[in-house]
Amino acid sequence: MNLTEPLMLSGGVRAPSRVMFGPHETNLARRRAFTGRHVSYYRRRAAGGAGIVVTETASVHSSDWPYERAPLAAGSVDGWASIARACHAEGALALASIGHAGGQGSSAYSQQPLLAPSRVPEVNTREVPKAMEAEDIDAVIGGFGDAARLAVSAGLDGVEVNAGQHSLVRQFLSGLTNQRQDGYGEDRQRFAREVLQTVRDAAGGALVGLRLSCDELAPWAGITPEVALEILAGLHPYADYVVVVRGSIYSVSATRPDGHTPPGFNLGLSRRVRDALPGPVAVVAQGSIVDVAMAQEALASGAADAVEMTRAQIADPGLVRKVRARAEATIRPCVLCNQACQVRDPRNPVVSCIGEPSSGHETEDAPVSGATSRPQRVLVVGAGPSGLEAARVAALRGHRVRVVDRTPRPGGAVRAAAAGAGRERLAGIADWLAGECSRLGVQLDLGRELGGQDIGAHDGPVLICTGSRDGRRDYRVDAGADVRTARSVLEKTGTGSAGALPAGPVLIWDPVGGPIGISVAELLAPDRQVALVTQDLIAGTQLARSGDLADASTRLQRAGVALHSRSRLVAVTPSAAVVEDVFTGEIGEIGASVVIDAGHRLPDDTLWRAHPARPRAGDAVAPRTIYEAVLEGRRAALALDGLDGLDGGAS
Ligand SMILES: Cc1cc2nc3c(=O)[nH]c(=O)nc-3n(C[C@H](O)[C@H](O)[C@H](O)COP(=O)(O)O)c2cc1C
């Protein structure tokens, strides 16, 4: 079995490939309705070969408004119809995910109490829900039926009922959240059964899928794999396919974890479900399946009939098409960083991807495809992510491109970041960019330092992508004290010489709170005593954005890293760091033979200062993340052809 083969579903419905683009929040909705941006977003994945596109979960009832831009089924008909037309035109099936977040929702938007099976305070928000009364249950079940009817009337191929990590249906199935004494508690499957029966009837022969958390990772009361098999024995007659997921209120990061969790973590679970269910019910494996080889193996070994590759297709919308064309090596990898596809953070960003920043911005960004009408000789200075992306896009459009970097390896800061513990997959972005540049004929001139006169002498456009340099130290460094930057330590580690650090305790000063300080601490903690100092109250505050904050705290604690919070580094002596409590001003000393500074960096803009008329991109403008570096590198390349990359209006 191959992922490019069609999948036959009940009723003779045919998906053109065995790859699903699963339901996920995008932040693209407005006024609780799907928008044109959704249509372009899904169309692009359908055109790229996704066999089944499942739209983001729409609330089946007005009592559910889990995040500001969550669609509501009752207002989704027009959007669903446009999505159905767009996906069908590309040959893909399109289904609507329908659900209700129950106690895991938010009352902030609906200004109504949360509905849940029982009054179990939500573990994450701490909000106490209202235990659903008979009329609430009837209304929500009716809402599922109405939603299914609307979805099918809009031309979709069916609906997928969400009983996954974030769902009221799962809350009824689980002993963690269902403590009812009535018929819905005595028989915890009853609610799900009534929902599915109603949906089946309303769907009138269209497909019905079930997304089920088959392991809540809370074995004391939750759904275990064994319980999931019992549940499925009762529920499978209502479903044409089952997507095997995991996670619950205690493990929100477990459904779409980052690279700290090995890819394909649900494949064993999927195999058990496949073995237990009758053949006609298709089983879809989910869970950080980002490599084509892993997906193929899952299908070939019979662990599943189809694979969900959601983040993989956020990263490369043309994944399946490239497999068909035997161009797998050109698939832009999902490196499981969760840095730009995780939309539920305080910034309220639109779904996107560090390697493919046009994801989610399909209607705004100028497409990189197309040929230049005026090929030029382009010089790119710097082979970090911004320089490589600029070179890739310029070459793709027909320019002759040379990239020069003083270091011998392409990738810039990404290489250093990838040397951090649990961040190894990040190197995939650098490898892919460099590989694509080579494939497109970009001349990579590494290990060569250019001066201002070289820039002046170049006959053609020059893009300055020189990255960052060490930041300022706003603390005292005594004679004999050993202070290094996190980047230098990571770069040495990347070349296999972490041993270059002196013996004795290490102290990491992390005023940023992002992944770098944490990953350096984890990298060094197995072998030595490590302390992490931050002015914040907790370590790694910015990791909330990628969903790794709680997991990172656990890992640091397990690794024995000593955390010194609300502390500012004021001085480093040869044997200690002097820190100041940011609230009390109290001064203390922490023994350390070396201090690693994981602080902010500055633009390396020497070359640009000598040639300020030349465009620059990425960290050379302001040191930020890979996302901004790739985005600005791309924009700089598009600007060569007069495309500013903004409001291009193309999809
Ligand atoms: C931004 C984002 C939001 C998601 N939101 C939901 C959700 O609301 N409900 C759900 O069942 N799954 C949700 N998912 C999970 C996806 O449907 C998918 O199962 C998950 O990304 C794991 O597949 P992957 O490893 O192939 O990306 C979300 C995923 C992402 C990336």
The ligand as an SDF file (V2000), in Angstrom:
LIG
                    3D

 31 33  0  0  0  0  0  0  0  0999 V2000
   -2.6340   24.7100   15.0800 C   0  0  0  0  0  0  0  0  0  0  0  0
   -3.2350   23.3580   15.3340 C   0  0  0  0  0  0  0  0  0  0  0  0
   -4.4650   23.2980   15.9540 C   0  0  0  0  0  0  0  0  0  0  0  0
   -5.0940   22.0730   16.1660 C   0  0  0  0  0  0  0  0  0  0  0  0
   -6.3230   22.0460   16.7090 N   0  0  0  0  0  0  0  0  0  0  0  0
   -6.9890   20.8760   16.8150 C   0  0  0  0  0  0  0  0  0  0  0  0
   -8.3160   20.8240   17.2890 C   0  0  0  0  0  0  0  0  0  0  0  0
   -8.9170   21.8390   17.6120 O   0  0  0  0  0  0  0  0  0  0  0  0
   -8.9200   19.6260   17.3870 N   0  0  0  0  0  0  0  0  0  0  0  0
   -8.2830   18.4750   17.0400 C   0  0  0  0  0  0  0  0  0  0  0  0
   -8.8740   17.4050   17.1370 O   0  0  0  0  0  0  0  0  0  0  0  0
   -7.0310   18.5090   16.5910 N   0  0  0  0  0  0  0  0  0  0  0  0
   -6.3850   19.6670   16.4640 C   0  0  0  0  0  0  0  0  0  0  0  0
   -5.1160   19.6860   15.9810 N   0  0  0  0  0  0  0  0  0  0  0  0
   -4.4870   18.4310   15.7160 C   0  0  0  0  0  0  0  0  0  0  0  0
   -4.4500   18.1260   14.2400 C   0  0  0  0  0  0  0  0  0  0  0  0
   -5.7030   17.8190   13.7590 O   0  0  0  0  0  0  0  0  0  0  0  0
   -3.5280   16.9440   14.0450 C   0  0  0  0  0  0  0  0  0  0  0  0
   -4.1520   15.8140   14.5760 O   0  0  0  0  0  0  0  0  0  0  0  0
   -2.2280   17.1910   14.7360 C   0  0  0  0  0  0  0  0  0  0  0  0
   -1.6120   18.3090   14.1460 O   0  0  0  0  0  0  0  0  0  0  0  0
   -1.3210   15.9830   14.6740 C   0  0  0  0  0  0  0  0  0  0  0  0
   -1.0380   15.6520   13.3810 O   0  0  0  0  0  0  0  0  0  0  0  0
    0.3770   16.0230   12.7790 P   0  0  0  0  0  0  0  0  0  0  0  0
    1.3530   15.4950   13.7460 O   0  0  0  0  0  0  0  0  0  0  0  0
    0.3650   15.3490   11.4470 O   0  0  0  0  0  0  0  0  0  0  0  0
    0.4430   17.4900   12.6780 O   0  0  0  0  0  0  0  0  0  0  0  0
   -4.4490   20.8800   15.7830 C   0  0  0  0  0  0  0  0  0  0  0  0
   -3.1850   20.9460   15.1840 C   0  0  0  0  0  0  0  0  0  0  0  0
   -2.5820   22.1600   14.9510 C   0  0  0  0  0  0  0  0  0  0  0  0
   -1.2180   22.1910   14.2970 C   0  0  0  0  0  0  0  0  0  0  0  0
  1  2  1  0
  2  3  1  0
  2 30  2  0
  3  4  2  0
  4  5  1  0
  4 28  1  0
  5  6  2  0
  6  7  1  0
  6 13  1  0
  7  8  2  0
  7  9  1  0
  9 10  1  0
 10 11  2  0
 10 12  1  0
 12 13  2  0
 13 14  1  0
 14 15  1  0
 14 28  1  0
 15 16  1  0
 16 17  1  0
 16 18  1  0
 18 19  1  0
 18 20  1  0
 20 21  1  0
 20 22  1  0
 22 23  1  0
 23 24  1  0
 24 25  2  0
 24 26  1  0
 24 27  1  0
 28 29  2  0
 29 30  1  0
 30 31  1  0
M  END
$$$$
